[in-house]
Structures are given as C-alpha cells and as structure tokens.
Amino acid sequence: MRVPQFLTDQQVVFETVPHAPSYTAQKLAKHLRVSGRQVAKSVLLFGADRYYVAVLPAALRVDLAVVSERLSVTVRLAGEHEVVRLFSDCEWGAVTPFGHLYGLTTLLDTSIASDTVIAFEAGRHVEAIRMICRDFERLERPVRFSFARPYESPKRSRNRFSR
C-alpha cells in the first residue's frame, strides 16, 4: 500500500480512517457518515493506449463523452482485470487517486474544491484517507476540468391508464 507511506514521506497532514469493508465509494461515504460529495472516488479509464485515473465525488458519474472530447481520444471504463493488473499492490478492485504513483495521468473534477477535506480509498477496502484536496493537487498535479455528472434517475413510465 503505497499511499500512506507516500503521504508520510511528503510530510502531508492526513488521517487514516479504518471502517467496515466497503467496495463502492457510496458505501464508503455511508461508513464514514458523510455525503457522497465528500468522498472522492477514483475510476480507471482507458483511451489511445493510455490509462487515466478520474477522481470525482462518489455521488456522481464520469461523463465519458466529455473526457473523450477534452483528451481528444475515445475513452472507456477499464475492466476489472485492468484495474487488478495496474494496481497490483492494492486489494482487488481498489483504485487510489494517486495515478502518478503508477505512471498514470490523473484527472480531477472541478466540483471538488481545493479547500475541501476529501476522503478516499487508500488501496484497501477497510481503510480510507482524509486530507485537504489542496495537498492532493500539490502532490498529484492533476488535469482539472468538469467531467462529473449526476446519475440519471430512471424515467417513470406512464401508460394511458395512469392518472
């Protein structure tokens, strides 16, 4: 698990928070008793022979069309086997927001303000890290733009018999 050691080496103030096992960012928010907007989820993307780590609030989704347009390449969500291969020092399916530790470009959504305290998975499904986003940005130097969108709620079907 590289992230806690990396942050310690960089003399960054952070807090390690143990929690019940959580395999999604929304579950992490529930275990930490915070809004899904305060948890930063990391999503692995692939495009044009390169991988990217997209960091955004847990309550939102990556708009692949916007990312593709901004990067001038078609991107897709990476598969589980790709995540496991690239993040081999992490637990199965865990992606950290520090893409540069893995030779990857990191994208950060503009909806996460620099002065916000963010929580994120640190490579284990039972441990989160809390730190100020400004410190994350200083260390990671992510490409910042707006690519997070709300999940679309299912449309209510109306038939001719409903009133």
Backbone bond lengths (Angstrom), bond angles and torsions (degrees), N, CA, C in turn:
res aa  C-N    CA-C-N  psi(-1)  N-CA   C-N-CA  omega(-1)  CA-C   N-CA-C  phi
1 M - - - 1.449 - - 1.523 108.46 -
2 R 1.273 115.25 103.99 1.462 121.20 -173.74 1.527 115.14 -78.78
3 V 1.304 118.66 -33.30 1.465 121.50 -167.95 1.529 113.76 -61.35
4 P 1.332 120.87 -52.88 1.470 118.20 -179.91 1.537 112.69 -58.78
5 Q 1.311 117.15 -39.77 1.464 120.09 179.05 1.528 110.90 -66.76
6 F 1.320 116.54 -41.46 1.460 121.84 177.75 1.527 110.44 -59.65
7 L 1.336 116.95 -46.89 1.468 120.24 -179.55 1.523 111.40 -64.63
8 T 1.316 116.73 -39.52 1.470 120.81 176.85 1.524 110.06 -62.88
9 D 1.320 116.79 -46.28 1.471 121.07 179.19 1.524 111.99 -60.27
10 Q 1.335 116.21 -33.89 1.474 121.26 -179.28 1.524 112.48 -85.71
11 Q 1.314 116.61 0.66 1.467 123.90 179.54 1.531 111.96 57.07
12 V 1.317 114.38 44.30 1.462 121.38 178.58 1.529 108.55 -96.37
13 V 1.318 115.73 138.59 1.456 120.62 176.13 1.528 107.92 -76.70
14 F 1.332 115.67 123.46 1.457 120.62 177.55 1.518 108.63 -151.62
15 E 1.316 115.13 164.61 1.458 121.37 178.44 1.521 108.40 -125.63
16 T 1.309 116.42 132.69 1.458 121.49 173.58 1.523 107.50 -93.81
17 V 1.326 116.41 128.65 1.457 121.42 -175.32 1.530 109.64 -121.78
18 P 1.332 117.41 107.52 1.467 119.27 174.78 1.525 109.84 -72.20
19 H 1.313 117.09 148.00 1.462 121.05 -179.52 1.520 109.41 -155.23
20 A 1.312 115.75 169.60 1.464 120.88 175.83 1.526 108.60 -61.86
21 P 1.326 118.39 152.65 1.463 120.14 -179.31 1.527 112.07 -53.69
22 S 1.325 115.40 131.96 1.466 120.91 176.93 1.521 107.88 -139.11
23 Y 1.309 114.98 132.43 1.465 120.61 -175.43 1.515 112.78 -111.14
24 T 1.340 116.30 3.62 1.461 121.08 173.77 1.529 107.65 -135.92
25 A 1.311 115.35 157.72 1.463 119.62 179.60 1.527 111.14 -67.03
26 Q 1.319 117.64 -33.84 1.463 120.30 178.30 1.528 110.89 -66.02
27 K 1.344 117.14 -38.89 1.472 120.24 175.53 1.523 110.13 -65.40
28 L 1.327 116.52 -38.27 1.461 120.07 177.56 1.528 109.27 -59.77
29 A 1.324 117.19 -45.13 1.464 121.01 178.27 1.527 110.19 -58.77
30 K 1.324 116.97 -42.12 1.465 120.99 179.25 1.531 110.64 -62.45
31 H 1.343 117.16 -45.74 1.467 120.68 -179.70 1.528 112.03 -65.52
32 L 1.332 116.64 -33.60 1.465 120.49 179.47 1.525 111.64 -85.04
33 R 1.337 116.43 -7.12 1.466 123.20 -179.42 1.534 111.88 59.37
34 V 1.337 114.24 46.81 1.462 120.87 177.08 1.525 108.52 -132.17
35 S 1.304 115.89 166.98 1.459 121.90 176.73 1.528 110.20 -67.76
36 G 1.332 115.97 150.27 1.461 120.95 175.03 1.515 112.83 -62.10
37 R 1.325 117.19 -15.95 1.466 120.29 177.23 1.529 111.71 -79.78
38 Q 1.332 117.40 -14.57 1.469 121.07 179.77 1.528 112.08 -94.33
39 V 1.325 116.58 -8.07 1.457 120.51 177.58 1.525 107.80 -103.16
40 A 1.310 115.64 127.25 1.461 121.11 178.34 1.521 108.64 -93.14
41 K 1.324 116.01 117.79 1.463 118.44 176.09 1.519 108.68 -96.69
42 S 1.310 114.76 151.15 1.460 121.72 -179.69 1.520 108.01 -115.32
43 V 1.320 115.75 127.72 1.456 122.16 -176.88 1.523 108.06 -122.49
44 L 1.325 116.76 128.04 1.460 121.33 179.10 1.526 109.54 -85.25
45 L 1.323 115.31 127.05 1.465 122.56 178.81 1.527 109.30 -118.05
46 F 1.326 116.40 155.63 1.457 121.32 177.20 1.510 108.88 -131.49
47 G 1.327 116.02 137.03 1.451 120.93 175.85 1.516 111.31 -164.67
48 A 1.324 116.69 133.14 1.469 123.27 175.86 1.529 112.41 52.31
49 D 1.330 115.51 51.97 1.470 121.72 177.16 1.524 114.40 64.11
50 R 1.338 117.98 20.95 1.466 122.02 178.36 1.520 109.08 -136.82
51 Y 1.320 113.81 152.71 1.456 120.87 174.37 1.521 109.16 -107.73
52 Y 1.323 114.95 151.83 1.454 123.06 178.16 1.525 107.98 -135.06
53 V 1.328 116.64 150.04 1.456 121.26 171.97 1.521 107.06 -109.42
54 A 1.333 116.13 117.11 1.459 121.45 177.96 1.527 107.90 -96.83
55 V 1.330 116.77 127.68 1.463 122.44 -178.71 1.525 107.62 -114.91
56 L 1.335 115.63 124.96 1.457 121.35 -175.42 1.518 109.40 -153.69
57 P 1.339 117.60 166.12 1.465 119.60 177.79 1.525 111.24 -61.61
58 A 1.318 116.48 142.72 1.466 122.30 -177.20 1.519 112.59 -58.68
59 A 1.319 117.84 -29.75 1.459 121.52 -176.42 1.530 113.25 -78.45
60 L 1.330 116.91 -3.49 1.465 121.13 -177.05 1.523 110.62 -116.09
61 R 1.342 115.96 172.41 1.462 122.11 178.53 1.527 109.38 -123.44
62 V 1.324 116.14 159.36 1.466 121.48 177.28 1.525 108.42 -79.58
63 D 1.323 116.37 129.22 1.460 121.30 173.18 1.528 105.98 -88.55
64 L 1.317 116.86 100.05 1.463 121.90 -174.94 1.531 112.46 -62.60
65 A 1.316 117.10 -33.12 1.462 120.18 179.08 1.531 110.85 -65.03
66 V 1.314 116.96 -41.70 1.473 121.16 179.29 1.527 110.49 -65.77
67 V 1.329 116.85 -44.02 1.465 120.28 179.07 1.532 109.98 -63.80
68 S 1.314 116.56 -43.78 1.469 120.82 179.29 1.527 111.03 -59.14
69 E 1.328 115.63 -44.16 1.460 119.71 -179.97 1.530 111.19 -64.67
70 R 1.315 116.80 -44.83 1.476 120.90 -178.78 1.527 112.17 -64.31
71 L 1.353 116.99 -40.04 1.460 120.92 -178.16 1.526 112.89 -88.17
72 S 1.319 116.42 -6.73 1.467 122.89 -178.53 1.527 112.68 59.65
73 V 1.323 116.31 32.93 1.467 123.12 174.16 1.530 107.24 -146.17
74 T 1.301 116.54 151.41 1.460 120.07 175.53 1.516 108.33 -77.13
75 V 1.331 116.84 125.03 1.465 121.09 178.81 1.519 109.59 -113.24
76 R 1.316 114.49 155.31 1.462 122.35 176.23 1.521 107.98 -138.53
77 L 1.327 115.82 163.40 1.456 120.31 172.99 1.524 107.92 -68.85
78 A 1.307 117.31 136.55 1.461 121.04 176.41 1.523 109.06 -74.96
79 G 1.311 115.97 152.91 1.461 121.19 178.45 1.519 111.71 -84.35
80 E 1.325 115.27 166.09 1.472 120.41 -179.36 1.524 112.17 -56.19
81 H 1.331 117.17 -41.77 1.465 119.80 -178.99 1.529 111.48 -62.47
82 E 1.332 117.41 -32.02 1.460 121.14 177.86 1.527 110.52 -71.57
83 V 1.327 115.82 -40.89 1.469 120.88 178.09 1.522 109.60 -60.66
84 V 1.315 116.41 -48.24 1.463 121.26 -178.11 1.531 111.15 -62.16
85 R 1.325 116.53 -40.09 1.465 120.36 -179.49 1.527 111.32 -66.94
86 L 1.320 117.54 -45.52 1.467 120.88 -176.47 1.529 112.93 -75.23
87 F 1.326 117.05 -36.96 1.463 121.97 -177.27 1.531 109.22 -107.51
88 S 1.314 115.91 52.87 1.468 121.83 -173.31 1.524 113.71 -66.78
89 D 1.336 118.18 -19.45 1.467 120.31 178.07 1.525 111.84 -90.01
90 C 1.325 116.77 2.49 1.465 122.13 178.98 1.525 109.20 -105.89
91 E 1.328 115.70 164.19 1.450 119.42 174.33 1.526 109.62 -65.65
92 W 1.336 115.95 155.83 1.455 123.00 -178.07 1.531 111.39 -47.69
93 G 1.332 117.06 120.52 1.455 122.01 175.72 1.524 115.83 86.12
94 A 1.316 117.83 -4.35 1.468 120.08 -178.74 1.530 110.18 -84.10
95 V 1.320 115.91 134.38 1.467 122.64 177.20 1.521 106.79 -126.25
96 T 1.305 117.68 126.00 1.466 120.84 177.14 1.523 109.42 -91.63
97 P 1.331 118.11 158.12 1.462 120.01 179.68 1.531 113.98 -78.15
98 F 1.324 117.49 -6.42 1.462 120.33 -178.41 1.526 110.77 -90.80
99 G 1.321 115.31 73.18 1.459 121.14 -178.41 1.516 113.87 -58.93
100 H 1.329 117.39 -33.97 1.469 119.07 -177.06 1.529 112.50 -62.64
101 L 1.335 117.91 -24.56 1.463 120.48 176.45 1.532 111.10 -65.70
102 Y 1.330 115.80 -16.33 1.464 122.25 -178.90 1.529 111.26 -116.97
103 G 1.327 116.84 12.20 1.463 121.23 179.54 1.519 113.65 76.14
104 L 1.333 117.42 23.51 1.463 122.02 -176.28 1.527 111.38 -112.43
105 T 1.322 115.69 152.37 1.457 122.14 173.59 1.517 108.46 -81.52
106 T 1.327 116.78 135.05 1.464 121.92 179.57 1.519 109.72 -105.81
107 L 1.324 115.35 136.06 1.459 123.82 176.82 1.520 107.27 -111.19
108 L 1.322 117.53 134.05 1.464 121.85 -179.61 1.514 109.29 -123.43
109 D 1.324 116.51 125.56 1.458 120.28 -179.77 1.523 110.75 -71.09
110 T 1.321 115.92 141.74 1.465 121.68 -177.45 1.528 113.33 -68.14
111 S 1.322 118.01 -13.59 1.466 119.30 179.42 1.528 112.29 -71.72
112 I 1.315 117.98 -12.06 1.462 121.27 175.76 1.527 107.55 -94.94
113 A 1.317 116.46 107.34 1.468 121.38 -177.30 1.524 110.97 -71.79
114 S 1.303 115.49 148.45 1.467 121.12 -178.19 1.520 113.18 -59.97
115 D 1.330 118.04 -32.38 1.461 120.51 -177.00 1.537 113.30 -89.21
116 T 1.323 116.97 6.29 1.461 122.55 -179.75 1.528 111.04 -80.20
117 V 1.327 115.74 142.58 1.463 120.10 169.78 1.518 106.00 -84.17
118 I 1.324 116.39 122.74 1.457 120.92 179.74 1.529 109.90 -110.18
119 A 1.299 115.05 151.31 1.465 121.85 173.86 1.522 106.06 -120.71
120 F 1.317 116.66 142.89 1.457 120.19 179.72 1.516 110.56 -154.86
121 E 1.316 114.35 161.24 1.454 121.49 178.02 1.522 108.90 -70.30
122 A 1.306 115.67 137.64 1.468 120.26 -175.69 1.522 112.86 -109.52
123 G 1.333 116.74 25.54 1.451 119.37 179.75 1.512 113.76 103.84
124 R 1.313 116.05 -7.16 1.471 121.46 177.41 1.521 107.82 -131.32
125 H 1.318 116.04 146.59 1.464 120.53 -177.65 1.523 112.80 -83.30
126 V 1.326 117.51 4.82 1.468 121.37 179.81 1.530 111.98 -124.04
127 E 1.319 116.63 14.28 1.462 120.43 -177.03 1.520 109.94 -148.11
128 A 1.314 115.93 129.63 1.460 121.44 176.90 1.525 108.76 -117.73
129 I 1.302 114.80 162.77 1.467 121.23 175.04 1.514 107.59 -121.06
130 R 1.331 115.31 137.50 1.468 122.36 173.48 1.517 107.70 -113.39
131 M 1.315 115.47 133.62 1.462 120.42 176.64 1.529 108.79 -160.43
132 I 1.317 116.26 167.95 1.463 120.64 178.42 1.523 108.67 -80.14
133 C 1.306 116.06 134.13 1.458 121.41 -177.62 1.535 111.65 -56.80
134 R 1.300 116.90 -34.76 1.473 121.03 179.49 1.531 111.22 -55.98
135 D 1.340 116.77 -41.24 1.463 120.30 177.53 1.525 110.89 -67.64
136 F 1.323 116.53 -39.49 1.465 120.49 175.87 1.524 109.94 -58.31
137 E 1.324 116.60 -47.32 1.467 120.94 -179.40 1.526 111.92 -62.23
138 R 1.317 116.42 -40.99 1.474 120.12 -179.71 1.522 110.88 -62.20
139 L 1.320 116.62 -40.92 1.462 120.58 -178.48 1.531 112.49 -78.38
140 E 1.300 117.03 -39.89 1.466 121.65 -171.71 1.525 114.25 -91.10
141 R 1.333 116.43 -31.08 1.467 121.60 -176.19 1.536 111.83 52.50
142 P 1.335 116.41 56.63 1.469 119.65 -176.72 1.523 112.17 -73.66
143 V 1.316 115.34 160.52 1.463 121.86 171.02 1.527 104.89 -82.29
144 R 1.356 115.96 120.71 1.461 120.59 -173.52 1.518 110.43 -106.01
145 F 1.319 116.60 122.89 1.464 121.87 172.82 1.518 108.59 -161.49
146 S 1.323 116.72 171.77 1.465 121.99 -175.97 1.532 110.30 -90.14
147 F 1.327 116.25 111.54 1.462 120.42 179.06 1.529 112.65 -136.36
148 A 1.328 118.66 -0.50 1.468 121.82 -178.45 1.519 109.56 -92.42
149 R 1.328 114.53 138.42 1.455 120.90 -179.79 1.527 108.99 -133.94
150 P 1.334 116.80 154.46 1.469 119.04 175.53 1.528 110.30 -66.38
151 Y 1.318 115.14 152.47 1.465 119.57 172.05 1.512 107.52 -68.38
152 E 1.300 116.15 141.57 1.461 119.49 178.73 1.517 108.77 -80.85
153 S 1.321 114.93 131.70 1.460 118.12 178.14 1.525 108.11 -81.01
154 P 1.310 116.26 146.30 1.474 119.00 179.49 1.524 110.29 -61.09
155 K 1.306 114.97 135.77 1.468 119.73 179.20 1.522 108.70 -72.21
156 R 1.292 113.85 139.06 1.464 118.92 177.45 1.512 108.07 -78.37
157 S 1.296 115.35 123.97 1.463 116.77 -179.80 1.526 109.43 -80.39
158 R 1.298 113.86 136.49 1.465 118.64 178.02 1.524 107.02 -114.19
159 N 1.280 115.54 134.25 1.463 118.30 173.46 1.530 108.27 -115.67
160 R 1.278 115.28 172.48 1.452 118.12 -174.71 1.519 114.20 -67.57
161 F 1.357 116.73 -11.49 1.458 119.78 -179.29 1.531 112.95 -96.22
162 S 1.314 117.93 -7.41 1.470 118.84 -179.66 1.519 110.01 -86.19
163 R 1.303 114.97 149.47 1.477 119.03 179.62 1.487 109.61 -125.49
